[in-house]
Structures are given as C-alpha cells and as structure tokens.
Amino acid sequence: MGLIRWYETNIMPRLITCACSQGQVMKRRAAVVPLARGDVFELGCGGGINHAFYDAGAITSYAGIDPHDGLLEAARSAAHRKGWSADLRQGRGEAIPFDDASFDCVVCTFTLCSVSDSAQVMRELRRILRPGGEMLFLEHGRAPDSNVRRWQGRIEPVWKHLAGGCHLTRPVAGALAGAGFFVETLGEGYTPKAPRFAGWMEWGIARKPQ
C-alpha cells in the first residue's frame, strides 16, 4: 500500500469525522437533521454522525450511501445503536443505486463539497426524490467576502488532497437553486473559531417541484 493510499484509508476518514463533529458543527446538525420525515435517504452517510439527531418516530425508512468502506461500517454500527433498520450501501452520488422517486427526504451534510461532479449529484438527488420532496442541507462552501474567497482559491488545490476531495469554493444555495430546487435558507454564517476559508456554512431546505 502506497503512502497516499494509506493516508486515504487510515488517516483522512478520522480527520474528516473529527472536523465534522466539532461542537458548533453539531449544533447546526441539530437544527437540520431532526426535520427529516418519511422515507429518508442520506448522501454521504459514512461515520453515522447524524444518527444521534434523527427523530426515529418521524421516519418510515432510512437508507444511505457512502464511498468509503470504513466510514460505512461506522454508519452501520450507529444505526444498530439507534435500534432501527437501515439500508446502507457503498456508492457515489453521481450514480445513486436507488429507483426514481423513492424518497420523501434527502439529508446532505458536508458532502456536496467533496463529490466529483456536483451538477450530476444534484440531478441524481432530484431523481430519487418524490415530487414535493425535501432535501435538507448543511454545507460549507464559497464565502461571500472577496478576501476570503481569494484565500479559498489559493488553498483549495492542496486542501482537496488532504481532505478527501473537499472543495472550498463551491456555492451552496445558489447551486441548488440552479439545479431546479426551490431553496429556503434557514441559516448561514461563519463558524465560530473555525478558519474563515473553511468556515462559511449554509443550511436549509431545497424542495423538488411538485
């Protein structure tokens, strides 16, 4: 196993899980994830961090995908501790292995930044949602301040290699609106104590037209 492969297998998932479970981040998860209802699909479910926030009584079924074996096993363990059945599969957002109109709700937290083809992923999310279905999102991305955006552009080429393909410069709500969702922004802002180049976050509800 080469050094890069070893890092991606053993170190990178732990770093991402740690970064995505910090106190302020968890507070924002707590504002978004409990809104999930009905048949729920989670994109990038690896690690199982969101399981603590789901309202199991409001959810009819739960499914998800993640490309990373180790993180997927952690998600399965979290589902077991939650005490519910979960259909968790290895896969990528560009080709989601579920049928059209299978879900009432998609949950996507800190995942759109790292997919290879964000436009294709959004098309897939619209495909698997039922008409009027909701996508709950919590993502970091392109900052509104020009000085921060300049630093994001400078840092991103190196950052992507260290953080599992994570992009710093992708827009969030604007990209979802451009993909045909009706977007209701619930909140946005820089995360306290986080570096500003990685700290701009947006969260809300993106609805598929009826």
Backbone as ProteinMPNN parsed JSONL, in Angstrom:
{"seq_chain_A": "MGLIRWYETNIMPRLITCACSQGQVMKRRAAVVPLARGDVFELGCGGGINHAFYDAGAITSYAGIDPHDGLLEAARSAAHRKGWSADLRQGRGEAIPFDDASFDCVVCTFTLCSVSDSAQVMRELRRILRPGGEMLFLEHGRAPDSNVRRWQGRIEPVWKHLAGGCHLTRPVAGALAGAGFFVETLGEGYTPKAPRFAGWMEWGIARKPQ", "coords_chain_A": {"N_chain_A": [[0.847, -1.196, 0.0], [0.682, 2.138, -0.987], [1.888, 5.349, 0.22], [0.014, 7.432, -0.143], [-2.381, 6.032, -0.532], [-2.499, 4.714, 1.92], [-2.795, 6.909, 3.654], [-5.305, 7.893, 2.768], [-6.915, 5.767, 3.463], [-6.547, 5.281, 6.232], [-6.011, 7.655, 7.743], [-7.217, 10.048, 6.688], [-10.15, 9.611, 6.798], [-10.568, 9.661, 9.597], [-9.737, 12.238, 10.275], [-11.603, 13.789, 8.887], [-14.01, 12.948, 10.076], [-13.562, 13.816, 12.683], [-13.333, 16.636, 12.298], [-15.882, 17.188, 11.354], [-17.503, 16.786, 13.49], [-17.285, 18.623, 15.458], [-18.12, 20.95, 18.129], [-19.662, 23.371, 17.35], [-20.402, 22.655, 14.791], [-21.943, 20.4, 15.298], [-24.081, 21.577, 16.613], [-25.32, 22.853, 14.501], [-26.013, 20.696, 12.92], [-27.952, 19.661, 14.601], [-29.981, 21.448, 14.196], [-30.92, 20.9, 11.701], [-31.054, 18.093, 10.88], [-33.121, 16.8, 12.482], [-35.433, 17.515, 11.124], [-36.044, 15.704, 9.196], [-38.3, 13.534, 7.514], [-40.547, 10.781, 6.831], [-39.745, 8.53, 4.16], [-36.389, 8.33, 4.125], [-33.308, 9.361, 2.738], [-29.817, 9.406, 3.039], [-27.124, 11.149, 1.819], [-23.729, 10.474, 1.67], [-23.441, 9.089, 4.139], [-21.571, 7.953, 5.765], [-19.766, 7.23, 8.762], [-21.852, 7.881, 10.438], [-22.629, 10.102, 11.937], [-24.906, 11.706, 11.977], [-26.942, 10.168, 13.048], [-27.593, 10.468, 15.736], [-29.277, 12.617, 15.761], [-31.577, 12.186, 14.314], [-35.13, 11.947, 14.286], [-36.523, 9.215, 15.076], [-39.161, 8.408, 15.261], [-40.457, 9.864, 13.333], [-39.677, 8.895, 10.954], [-40.086, 6.725, 8.269], [-38.573, 4.914, 6.745], [-35.043, 4.332, 6.342], [-32.206, 5.022, 4.43], [-28.951, 5.008, 2.841], [-25.846, 6.114, 1.289], [-22.298, 5.738, 0.926], [-18.948, 6.259, -0.17], [-16.795, 5.169, 1.169], [-15.428, 2.386, 2.717], [-14.68, 1.965, 5.481], [-15.888, 4.14, 6.848], [-18.51, 3.575, 6.23], [-18.989, 1.247, 7.644], [-18.874, 2.262, 10.222], [-21.186, 3.804, 10.135], [-23.133, 1.829, 9.916], [-22.851, 0.632, 12.405], [-23.675, 2.762, 14.018], [-26.354, 2.935, 13.244], [-27.262, 0.504, 14.212], [-26.967, 0.929, 16.972], [-28.842, 2.891, 17.22], [-31.076, 1.421, 16.906], [-32.625, 0.878, 14.679], [-33.674, -0.305, 11.42], [-31.583, -0.138, 8.58], [-30.785, 0.632, 5.26], [-27.886, 0.616, 4.004], [-25.485, 1.39, 1.657], [-22.525, 0.93, -0.349], [-21.467, 3.484, -2.427], [-21.619, 6.191, -4.854], [-22.541, 9.636, -5.197], [-22.965, 10.424, -7.82], [-24.135, 8.35, -9.139], [-26.61, 7.125, -7.855], [-27.718, 4.258, -6.189], [-30.584, 3.712, -6.18], [-34.122, 3.62, -6.931], [-36.064, 5.811, -9.096], [-37.875, 8.504, -7.594], [-37.994, 7.481, -4.938], [-37.861, 8.47, -2.348], [-38.958, 10.603, 0.34], [-37.431, 12.496, 1.538], [-34.184, 13.871, 1.498], [-31.082, 13.877, 3.127], [-28.27, 15.836, 3.461], [-25.187, 16.487, 4.503], [-22.279, 18.257, 4.684], [-21.173, 17.116, 2.339], [-21.59, 17.67, -0.429], [-19.439, 19.218, -1.046], [-17.345, 17.521, -1.611], [-17.894, 15.744, -3.674], [-17.348, 14.41, -6.985], [-18.629, 15.371, -9.317], [-20.65, 17.773, -9.005], [-22.963, 18.832, -10.225], [-24.106, 16.615, -11.52], [-24.624, 15.029, -9.285], [-26.626, 16.524, -8.016], [-28.626, 16.291, -9.911], [-29.148, 13.567, -9.647], [-30.093, 13.503, -7.011], [-32.478, 14.935, -7.254], [-33.752, 13.135, -8.9], [-34.214, 10.821, -7.292], [-35.876, 11.806, -5.351], [-39.297, 12.197, -4.402], [-42.009, 13.977, -6.044], [-42.319, 17.221, -4.733], [-40.736, 16.534, -2.621], [-38.18, 16.934, -0.054], [-34.906, 18.243, 0.354], [-32.677, 18.305, 2.877], [-30.125, 20.384, 3.776], [-26.793, 20.981, 4.875], [-24.001, 22.62, 4.502], [-20.599, 23.531, 3.787], [-18.927, 26.171, 1.992], [-18.372, 28.407, -0.784], [-17.362, 31.533, 0.26], [-18.96, 34.699, 1.076], [-17.388, 36.962, 1.162], [-14.94, 38.795, -0.544], [-12.18, 38.805, 0.039], [-11.872, 36.514, 1.589], [-12.693, 34.593, -0.262], [-10.607, 34.764, -2.089], [-8.495, 33.618, -0.632], [-9.577, 31.081, -0.294], [-9.466, 30.134, -2.933], [-6.704, 30.014, -3.294], [-5.892, 28.117, -1.41], [-7.363, 25.83, -1.914], [-6.357, 23.89, -3.963], [-4.369, 22.342, -2.601], [-5.728, 21.657, -0.298], [-7.794, 19.942, -1.193], [-6.477, 17.524, -1.636], [-5.734, 16.78, 0.921], [-8.091, 16.551, 2.295], [-9.941, 14.614, 1.372], [-10.919, 15.253, -1.229], [-12.374, 17.534, -0.826], [-13.86, 20.599, -1.701], [-13.38, 24.098, -1.454], [-14.53, 26.243, -2.689], [-17.026, 25.956, -3.805], [-20.331, 27.033, -4.543], [-23.336, 27.028, -2.497], [-26.362, 27.284, -1.703], [-27.054, 28.716, -4.008], [-26.208, 26.996, -6.047], [-27.922, 24.833, -5.68], [-30.383, 26.029, -6.234], [-29.931, 26.613, -8.911], [-29.987, 24.051, -9.885], [-32.607, 23.455, -10.006], [-34.104, 23.279, -7.675], [-36.361, 24.569, -5.182], [-35.285, 26.806, -2.91], [-35.079, 27.208, 0.535], [-33.472, 29.074, 2.735], [-32.294, 28.44, 5.904], [-30.318, 29.298, 7.566], [-27.08, 30.912, 7.703], [-23.565, 31.561, 7.756], [-20.301, 32.326, 9.202], [-18.475, 29.815, 10.868], [-17.947, 29.871, 14.315], [-14.661, 30.162, 15.657], [-13.532, 28.639, 13.687], [-11.278, 28.413, 10.868], [-11.656, 31.042, 8.552], [-11.563, 30.552, 5.824], [-12.483, 27.988, 5.568], [-14.809, 28.032, 6.932], [-17.304, 29.108, 6.182], [-20.745, 28.529, 6.156], [-23.851, 27.168, 5.039], [-27.28, 26.417, 5.512], [-30.376, 24.669, 5.131], [-33.508, 24.083, 3.396], [-34.129, 22.418, 0.445], [-36.443, 22.159, -2.03], [-38.024, 19.829, -4.178], [-39.799, 20.509, -7.149], [-43.398, 20.126, -7.397]], "CA_chain_A": [[0.0, 0.0, 0.0], [1.438, 3.369, -1.063], [1.653, 6.315, 1.287], [-1.232, 8.165, -0.387], [-3.48, 5.108, -0.262], [-2.533, 4.501, 3.378], [-3.369, 8.115, 4.25], [-6.727, 7.957, 2.433], [-7.623, 4.676, 4.129], [-6.41, 5.241, 7.688], [-5.911, 8.954, 8.415], [-8.175, 11.023, 6.19], [-11.504, 9.47, 7.359], [-10.589, 10.083, 11.003], [-9.648, 13.698, 10.31], [-12.88, 14.343, 8.438], [-15.004, 12.676, 11.12], [-13.274, 14.722, 13.807], [-13.664, 18.006, 11.915], [-17.317, 17.31, 11.128], [-18.245, 16.523, 14.719], [-16.961, 19.644, 16.453], [-19.292, 21.46, 18.839], [-20.501, 24.281, 16.577], [-20.947, 21.89, 13.674], [-23.001, 19.54, 15.822], [-25.241, 22.43, 16.887], [-26.02, 23.097, 13.244], [-26.667, 19.43, 12.566], [-29.133, 19.529, 15.451], [-31.021, 22.327, 13.675], [-31.319, 20.461, 10.364], [-31.344, 16.665, 10.725], [-34.412, 16.377, 13.042], [-36.541, 17.863, 10.232], [-36.248, 14.601, 8.257], [-39.588, 12.852, 7.653], [-40.929, 9.816, 5.821], [-38.682, 7.685, 3.64], [-35.238, 9.234, 4.169], [-32.036, 8.952, 2.144], [-28.697, 10.275, 3.414], [-25.954, 11.141, 0.945], [-22.531, 10.59, 2.493], [-23.884, 8.706, 5.483], [-20.458, 7.332, 6.475], [-19.467, 7.761, 10.085], [-23.071, 7.81, 11.243], [-22.694, 11.224, 12.872], [-26.248, 12.286, 12.047], [-27.921, 9.273, 13.656], [-27.991, 10.975, 17.048], [-30.21, 13.734, 15.622], [-32.809, 11.799, 13.633], [-36.331, 11.625, 15.054], [-36.9, 7.908, 14.527], [-40.611, 8.309, 15.201], [-40.964, 10.569, 12.155], [-39.05, 8.315, 9.774], [-40.67, 5.451, 7.852], [-37.446, 4.074, 6.353], [-33.787, 5.082, 6.264], [-31.201, 4.443, 3.54], [-27.864, 5.938, 2.576], [-24.659, 5.615, 0.601], [-21.01, 6.372, 1.172], [-17.954, 5.526, -0.953], [-15.676, 4.697, 1.977], [-15.784, 1.178, 3.472], [-14.533, 2.132, 6.917], [-16.915, 5.052, 7.336], [-19.794, 2.911, 6.087], [-19.129, 0.333, 8.779], [-19.215, 3.091, 11.384], [-22.589, 4.188, 9.981], [-23.945, 0.653, 10.249], [-22.811, 0.492, 13.862], [-24.519, 3.82, 14.582], [-27.751, 2.546, 13.011], [-27.564, -0.578, 15.159], [-27.153, 1.539, 18.298], [-30.105, 3.628, 17.164], [-32.131, 0.436, 17.029], [-33.503, 0.844, 13.527], [-33.188, -0.95, 10.214], [-31.021, 0.843, 7.651], [-30.258, 0.103, 4.003], [-26.693, 1.415, 3.752], [-24.751, 0.78, 0.555], [-21.37, 1.646, -0.877], [-21.82, 4.122, -3.691], [-21.295, 7.6, -5.039], [-23.705, 10.451, -5.516], [-23.154, 10.578, -9.254], [-24.943, 7.21, -9.61], [-27.223, 6.629, -6.627], [-28.297, 2.949, -6.51], [-31.981, 3.582, -5.774], [-35.033, 3.926, -8.024], [-36.668, 7.136, -9.184], [-38.974, 8.86, -6.68], [-38.008, 6.517, -3.837], [-37.727, 9.068, -1.026], [-39.611, 11.867, 0.684], [-36.469, 13.436, 2.114], [-32.746, 13.622, 1.391], [-30.25, 14.605, 4.087], [-26.936, 16.015, 2.883], [-24.402, 17.342, 5.393], [-20.836, 18.298, 4.416], [-20.918, 16.095, 1.33], [-21.529, 18.232, -1.767], [-18.118, 19.814, -1.263], [-16.335, 16.523, -1.939], [-18.26, 14.889, -4.805], [-16.578, 14.714, -8.197], [-19.453, 16.116, -10.278], [-21.755, 18.25, -8.168], [-24.174, 19.002, -11.03], [-24.689, 15.284, -11.7], [-25.156, 14.588, -7.993], [-27.896, 17.209, -7.787], [-29.627, 15.653, -10.783], [-29.488, 12.291, -9.033], [-30.908, 13.758, -5.824], [-33.819, 15.261, -7.747], [-34.345, 11.921, -9.462], [-34.684, 9.873, -6.266], [-36.904, 12.448, -4.532], [-40.654, 12.276, -4.914], [-42.452, 15.361, -6.264], [-42.543, 17.929, -3.484], [-39.805, 16.075, -1.596], [-37.277, 17.931, 0.501], [-33.51, 17.956, 0.631], [-32.159, 19.08, 3.999], [-28.702, 20.543, 3.518], [-25.877, 21.73, 5.747], [-22.774, 22.522, 3.715], [-19.699, 24.683, 3.749], [-18.633, 26.474, 0.6], [-17.799, 29.684, -1.196], [-17.675, 32.623, 1.181], [-19.467, 35.903, 0.419], [-16.405, 38.047, 1.234], [-13.965, 38.608, -1.619], [-10.844, 38.472, 0.564], [-11.912, 35.112, 1.999], [-12.751, 33.792, -1.491], [-9.259, 34.696, -2.68], [-7.737, 32.613, 0.113], [-10.146, 29.777, -0.624], [-8.925, 29.724, -4.216], [-5.285, 29.687, -3.151], [-5.689, 26.95, -0.544], [-8.133, 24.666, -2.363], [-5.632, 22.798, -4.64], [-3.717, 21.483, -1.617], [-6.778, 21.213, 0.631], [-8.524, 18.816, -1.771], [-5.711, 16.289, -1.464], [-5.67, 16.446, 2.337], [-9.427, 16.44, 2.894], [-10.844, 13.729, 0.651], [-11.539, 15.88, -2.386], [-13.214, 18.654, -0.385], [-13.687, 21.892, -2.359], [-13.688, 25.257, -0.623], [-15.061, 27.354, -3.481], [-18.316, 25.651, -4.416], [-21.512, 27.673, -3.952], [-24.249, 26.064, -1.874], [-27.771, 27.526, -2.023], [-27.164, 29.131, -5.404], [-26.07, 25.82, -6.896], [-29.152, 24.055, -5.557], [-31.418, 26.733, -6.993], [-29.619, 26.415, -10.313], [-30.306, 22.67, -10.235], [-34.056, 23.306, -10.113], [-34.76, 23.198, -6.373], [-36.807, 25.787, -4.514], [-34.419, 26.806, -1.738], [-35.392, 28.001, 1.725], [-32.285, 29.135, 3.586], [-32.613, 28.54, 7.324], [-29.238, 29.995, 8.237], [-25.797, 30.984, 7.042], [-22.596, 32.342, 8.515], [-19.007, 31.72, 9.502], [-18.468, 29.009, 12.074], [-17.046, 30.414, 15.33], [-13.385, 29.517, 15.964], [-13.013, 27.911, 12.525], [-10.637, 29.275, 9.867], [-12.702, 31.605, 7.706], [-11.532, 29.967, 4.481], [-13.226, 26.725, 5.615], [-15.854, 28.165, 7.926], [-18.603, 29.615, 5.724], [-21.723, 27.451, 6.067], [-25.239, 27.481, 4.703], [-28.154, 25.293, 5.797], [-31.761, 24.952, 4.809], [-34.36, 23.094, 2.756], [-34.265, 22.551, -1.004], [-37.62, 21.358, -2.364], [-38.246, 19.437, -5.565], [-41.138, 20.956, -7.567], [-44.465, 19.113, -7.462]], "C_chain_A": [[0.884, 1.248, 0.0], [1.054, 4.335, 0.033], [0.328, 7.048, 1.103], [-2.436, 7.282, -0.07], [-3.62, 4.851, 1.237], [-3.166, 5.696, 4.075], [-4.878, 8.162, 4.007], [-7.542, 6.9, 3.173], [-7.653, 4.836, 5.637], [-6.478, 6.598, 8.389], [-7.024, 9.902, 7.992], [-9.584, 10.838, 6.756], [-11.597, 9.927, 8.813], [-10.53, 11.6, 11.121], [-10.98, 14.334, 9.934], [-13.959, 14.138, 9.501], [-14.812, 13.602, 12.31], [-13.703, 16.15, 13.49], [-15.168, 18.214, 11.814], [-18.159, 17.019, 12.365], [-17.854, 17.482, 15.847], [-18.239, 20.293, 16.986], [-20.207, 22.339, 18.015], [-21.142, 23.579, 15.388], [-22.104, 21.013, 14.142], [-24.255, 20.349, 16.156], [-26.042, 22.673, 15.612], [-26.645, 21.824, 12.696], [-27.978, 19.289, 13.332], [-30.279, 20.418, 14.988], [-31.605, 21.824, 12.361], [-31.828, 19.024, 10.349], [-32.691, 16.261, 11.326], [-35.607, 16.717, 12.174], [-36.87, 16.733, 9.258], [-37.546, 13.855, 8.565], [-39.755, 11.814, 6.546], [-39.807, 8.868, 5.448], [-37.461, 8.573, 3.39], [-34.014, 8.584, 3.533], [-30.96, 9.934, 2.577], [-27.536, 10.075, 2.461], [-24.71, 11.376, 1.786], [-22.82, 10.252, 3.939], [-22.755, 8.148, 6.34], [-20.112, 8.027, 7.776], [-20.66, 7.737, 11.007], [-23.266, 8.963, 12.207], [-24.123, 11.733, 13.049], [-27.263, 11.424, 12.789], [-28.433, 9.797, 15.002], [-29.106, 12.019, 16.949], [-31.511, 13.36, 14.916], [-33.926, 11.536, 14.642], [-36.891, 10.328, 14.473], [-38.403, 7.754, 14.397], [-41.217, 8.964, 13.982], [-40.5, 9.935, 10.856], [-39.631, 6.93, 9.502], [-39.582, 4.453, 7.474], [-36.213, 4.957, 6.206], [-32.808, 4.324, 5.375], [-30.105, 5.474, 3.32], [-26.741, 5.28, 1.813], [-23.438, 6.39, 1.069], [-19.963, 5.589, 0.378], [-16.883, 4.832, -0.123], [-16.092, 3.531, 2.868], [-15.768, 1.394, 4.981], [-15.595, 3.031, 7.509], [-18.297, 4.407, 7.253], [-20.028, 1.925, 7.228], [-19.479, 1.097, 10.052], [-20.677, 3.52, 11.332], [-23.511, 3.022, 10.328], [-23.978, 0.422, 11.757], [-23.697, 1.529, 14.537], [-25.993, 3.501, 14.398], [-28.165, 1.441, 13.967], [-27.805, -0.023, 16.559], [-28.463, 2.318, 18.358], [-31.289, 2.684, 17.3], [-33.08, 0.401, 15.86], [-32.831, 0.159, 12.348], [-32.723, 0.113, 9.234], [-30.456, 0.124, 6.432], [-29.082, 0.989, 3.585], [-25.807, 0.698, 2.742], [-23.517, 1.609, 0.194], [-21.756, 2.234, -2.23], [-21.439, 5.582, -3.696], [-22.524, 8.358, -5.519], [-23.964, 10.642, -6.985], [-23.994, 9.456, -9.858], [-25.57, 6.535, -8.393], [-27.991, 5.337, -6.924], [-29.699, 2.736, -5.946], [-32.863, 4.084, -6.909], [-35.51, 5.378, -7.976], [-37.761, 7.282, -8.128], [-39.116, 7.874, -5.529], [-38.141, 7.159, -2.463], [-38.515, 10.372, -0.897], [-38.593, 12.936, 1.055], [-35.045, 12.945, 1.861], [-32.05, 14.465, 2.45], [-28.826, 14.643, 3.532], [-26.155, 16.996, 3.749], [-22.916, 17.179, 5.083], [-20.423, 17.207, 3.427], [-20.779, 16.681, -0.066], [-20.169, 18.843, -2.083], [-17.117, 18.813, -1.826], [-16.705, 15.599, -3.098], [-17.493, 15.323, -6.046], [-17.346, 15.624, -9.153], [-20.709, 16.584, -9.553], [-23.052, 18.415, -8.959], [-24.873, 17.659, -11.243], [-25.285, 14.759, -10.4], [-26.504, 15.249, -7.716], [-28.992, 16.659, -8.687], [-30.081, 14.326, -10.198], [-30.379, 12.479, -7.802], [-32.335, 14.142, -6.214], [-34.515, 14.008, -8.257], [-34.937, 11.016, -8.385], [-35.727, 10.482, -5.335], [-38.265, 12.372, -5.216], [-41.026, 13.734, -5.175], [-42.825, 16.032, -4.939], [-41.626, 17.501, -2.358], [-38.784, 17.131, -1.209], [-35.853, 17.395, 0.652], [-33.058, 18.892, 1.754], [-30.651, 19.177, 3.834], [-28.009, 21.371, 4.599], [-24.5, 21.566, 5.119], [-21.896, 23.746, 3.946], [-19.326, 24.938, 2.299], [-18.101, 27.873, 0.403], [-18.289, 30.819, -0.303], [-18.176, 33.855, 0.428], [-18.436, 37.031, 0.35], [-15.264, 37.789, 0.262], [-12.584, 38.236, -1.097], [-10.779, 37.015, 1.021], [-11.936, 34.216, 0.766], [-11.379, 33.682, -2.142], [-8.42, 33.641, -1.971], [-8.271, 31.208, -0.142], [-9.573, 29.246, -1.94], [-7.46, 29.332, -4.145], [-5.068, 28.372, -2.418], [-6.297, 25.685, -1.137], [-7.309, 23.575, -3.06], [-4.936, 21.834, -3.681], [-4.753, 20.857, -0.686], [-7.504, 19.974, 0.112], [-7.805, 17.492, -1.538], [-5.681, 15.836, -0.006], [-7.027, 16.067, 2.92], [-10.402, 15.669, 2.021], [-11.582, 14.36, -0.506], [-12.41, 17.069, -2.052], [-12.842, 19.945, -1.122], [-14.104, 23.008, -1.415], [-14.515, 26.298, -1.365], [-16.415, 27.069, -4.115], [-19.438, 26.429, -3.748], [-22.467, 26.619, -3.416], [-25.684, 26.337, -2.336], [-27.957, 27.91, -3.484], [-27.074, 27.963, -6.359], [-27.327, 24.957, -6.844], [-30.301, 24.708, -6.324], [-31.194, 26.556, -8.492], [-29.929, 25.016, -10.809], [-31.811, 22.406, -10.24], [-34.794, 23.121, -8.805], [-35.283, 24.572, -5.959], [-36.122, 25.818, -3.146], [-34.937, 27.747, -0.661], [-34.169, 27.958, 2.642], [-32.718, 29.337, 5.035], [-31.534, 29.284, 8.097], [-27.979, 29.991, 7.4], [-24.858, 31.814, 7.898], [-21.293, 31.592, 8.694], [-19.108, 30.96, 10.827], [-17.5, 29.6, 13.089], [-15.826, 29.534, 15.545], [-12.818, 28.685, 14.82], [-12.282, 28.881, 11.611], [-11.68, 29.767, 8.874], [-12.71, 30.97, 6.312], [-12.32, 28.656, 4.432], [-14.497, 26.832, 6.446], [-17.19, 28.698, 7.458], [-19.573, 28.461, 5.522], [-23.109, 27.99, 5.739], [-26.076, 26.229, 4.995], [-29.597, 25.678, 5.532], [-32.46, 23.773, 4.158], [-34.432, 23.409, 1.265], [-35.374, 21.607, -1.451], [-37.674, 21.075, -3.864], [-39.651, 19.901, -5.97], [-42.132, 19.79, -7.619], [-44.642, 18.615, -8.898]], "O_chain_A": [[1.736, 1.407, 0.875], [0.029, 4.17, 0.695], [-0.403, 7.264, 2.069], [-3.387, 7.721, 0.576], [-4.733, 4.78, 1.759], [-3.98, 5.527, 4.984], [-5.646, 8.438, 4.929], [-8.716, 7.112, 3.475], [-8.674, 4.558, 6.266], [-6.958, 6.679, 9.52], [-7.697, 10.491, 8.837], [-10.186, 11.829, 7.168], [-12.601, 10.516, 9.214], [-11.2, 12.183, 11.974], [-11.431, 15.287, 10.57], [-14.731, 15.052, 9.79], [-15.78, 14.11, 12.876], [-14.356, 16.802, 14.305], [-15.675, 19.285, 12.147], [-19.388, 17.008, 12.295], [-18.061, 17.196, 17.027], [-19.301, 20.197, 16.37], [-21.412, 22.095, 17.971], [-22.281, 23.87, 15.021], [-23.121, 20.9, 13.459], [-25.371, 19.853, 15.998], [-27.273, 22.696, 15.631], [-27.704, 21.877, 12.07], [-28.988, 18.852, 12.78], [-31.431, 20.173, 15.346], [-32.674, 22.275, 11.949], [-32.924, 18.765, 9.853], [-33.371, 15.429, 10.726], [-36.71, 16.25, 12.457], [-37.882, 16.803, 8.56], [-37.855, 13.58, 9.724], [-39.183, 11.946, 5.464], [-39.019, 8.45, 6.296], [-37.5, 9.463, 2.541], [-33.725, 7.41, 3.764], [-31.152, 11.147, 2.498], [-27.025, 8.964, 2.313], [-24.633, 12.355, 2.528], [-22.494, 11.014, 4.85], [-22.957, 7.894, 7.528], [-20.16, 9.253, 7.878], [-20.511, 7.591, 12.22], [-23.99, 8.828, 13.194], [-24.507, 12.144, 14.144], [-28.344, 11.907, 13.127], [-29.593, 9.579, 15.352], [-29.802, 12.281, 17.93], [-32.457, 14.148, 14.921], [-33.693, 10.975, 15.712], [-37.641, 10.347, 13.497], [-38.875, 7.04, 13.511], [-42.356, 8.671, 13.619], [-40.883, 10.381, 9.774], [-39.666, 6.074, 10.385], [-39.659, 3.28, 7.839], [-36.316, 6.162, 5.978], [-32.606, 3.122, 5.55], [-30.297, 6.663, 3.575], [-26.679, 4.056, 1.698], [-23.53, 7.524, 1.538], [-20.077, 4.369, 0.261], [-16.14, 3.999, -0.642], [-17.005, 3.667, 3.683], [-16.724, 1.049, 5.676], [-16.149, 2.723, 8.564], [-19.155, 4.658, 8.099], [-21.15, 1.792, 7.716], [-20.283, 0.634, 10.862], [-21.338, 3.594, 12.367], [-24.549, 3.212, 10.961], [-25.015, 0.061, 12.314], [-24.389, 1.225, 15.509], [-26.8, 3.764, 15.289], [-29.286, 1.438, 14.475], [-28.731, -0.447, 17.25], [-29.108, 2.397, 19.404], [-32.365, 3.079, 17.749], [-34.217, -0.049, 15.999], [-31.607, 0.052, 12.276], [-33.377, 1.142, 9.068], [-29.738, -0.867, 6.56], [-29.267, 1.991, 2.895], [-25.427, -0.456, 2.943], [-23.478, 2.822, 0.404], [-22.313, 1.537, -3.078], [-20.998, 6.138, -2.69], [-23.417, 7.8, -6.157], [-25.08, 10.991, -7.371], [-24.509, 9.595, -10.967], [-25.101, 5.485, -7.955], [-28.832, 5.32, -7.822], [-29.976, 1.716, -5.315], [-32.423, 4.871, -7.746], [-35.377, 6.068, -6.965], [-38.474, 6.331, -7.809], [-40.228, 7.476, -5.181], [-38.496, 6.478, -1.501], [-38.709, 11.12, -1.856], [-38.851, 14.131, 0.908], [-34.747, 11.758, 1.994], [-32.39, 15.632, 2.646], [-28.255, 13.61, 3.18], [-26.426, 18.197, 3.733], [-22.367, 16.084, 5.208], [-19.458, 16.476, 3.65], [-19.924, 16.231, -0.827], [-19.793, 18.969, -3.248], [-16.138, 19.212, -2.456], [-15.9, 14.745, -3.473], [-17.044, 16.466, -6.143], [-16.77, 16.545, -9.732], [-21.709, 15.869, -9.5], [-24.132, 18.165, -8.424], [-26.098, 17.577, -11.156], [-26.334, 14.116, -10.411], [-27.426, 14.593, -7.231], [-30.15, 16.568, -8.279], [-31.266, 13.995, -10.246], [-31.309, 11.704, -7.581], [-33.291, 13.716, -5.567], [-35.719, 13.838, -8.07], [-36.043, 10.501, -8.549], [-36.396, 9.753, -4.602], [-38.372, 12.47, -6.438], [-40.425, 14.636, -4.592], [-43.561, 15.465, -4.131], [-41.714, 18.036, -1.253], [-38.555, 18.094, -1.941], [-35.641, 16.243, 1.029], [-33.06, 20.113, 1.597], [-29.971, 18.154, 3.761], [-28.569, 22.32, 5.148], [-23.902, 20.493, 5.198], [-22.378, 24.836, 4.254], [-19.397, 24.033, 1.467], [-17.469, 28.452, 1.287], [-19.491, 31.025, -0.142], [-17.847, 34.032, -0.744], [-18.596, 37.961, -0.44], [-14.688, 36.701, 0.243], [-11.885, 37.438, -1.72], [-9.751, 36.358, 0.859], [-11.268, 33.182, 0.746], [-11.025, 32.634, -2.684], [-7.718, 32.862, -2.615], [-7.499, 30.251, -0.2], [-9.237, 28.067, -2.053], [-7.02, 28.424, -4.851], [-4.169, 27.604, -2.761], [-5.801, 24.586, -0.89], [-7.54, 22.401, -2.774], [-4.917, 20.629, -3.928], [-4.663, 19.68, -0.336], [-7.797, 19.059, 0.881], [-8.437, 16.469, -1.277], [-5.61, 14.639, 0.27], [-7.103, 15.351, 3.918], [-11.574, 16.035, 1.937], [-12.747, 14.043, -0.746], [-13.124, 17.567, -2.922], [-11.675, 20.335, -1.167], [-15.071, 22.871, -0.665], [-15.139, 27.151, -0.734], [-16.902, 27.884, -4.898], [-19.501, 26.488, -2.52], [-22.419, 25.459, -3.826], [-26.167, 25.687, -3.263], [-28.913, 27.475, -4.126], [-27.776, 27.929, -7.37], [-27.746, 24.412, -7.865], [-31.089, 24.027, -6.98], [-32.145, 26.372, -9.252], [-30.115, 24.805, -12.008], [-32.244, 21.274, -10.452], [-35.991, 22.833, -8.811], [-34.723, 25.602, -6.334], [-36.362, 24.942, -2.315], [-35.198, 28.924, -0.912], [-33.873, 26.928, 3.249], [-33.424, 30.295, 5.351], [-31.801, 29.838, 9.163], [-27.825, 29.17, 6.495], [-25.296, 32.667, 8.671], [-21.183, 30.404, 8.39], [-19.747, 31.416, 11.775], [-16.334, 29.815, 12.76], [-15.938, 28.31, 15.608], [-11.749, 28.09, 14.956], [-12.627, 30.062, 11.575], [-12.504, 28.982, 8.403], [-13.767, 30.866, 5.691], [-12.777, 28.255, 3.362], [-15.191, 25.835, 6.647], [-18.135, 28.744, 8.246], [-19.265, 27.514, 4.798], [-23.477, 29.104, 6.112], [-25.626, 25.11, 4.749], [-29.995, 26.833, 5.681], [-32.067, 22.62, 4.338], [-34.755, 24.531, 0.874], [-35.266, 20.393, -1.275], [-37.411, 21.945, -4.695], [-40.599, 19.706, -5.21], [-41.76, 18.64, -7.851], [-45.49, 17.762, -9.156]]}, "name": "protein", "num_of_chains": 1, "seq": "MGLIRWYETNIMPRLITCACSQGQVMKRRAAVVPLARGDVFELGCGGGINHAFYDAGAITSYAGIDPHDGLLEAARSAAHRKGWSADLRQGRGEAIPFDDASFDCVVCTFTLCSVSDSAQVMRELRRILRPGGEMLFLEHGRAPDSNVRRWQGRIEPVWKHLAGGCHLTRPVAGALAGAGFFVETLGEGYTPKAPRFAGWMEWGIARKPQ"}
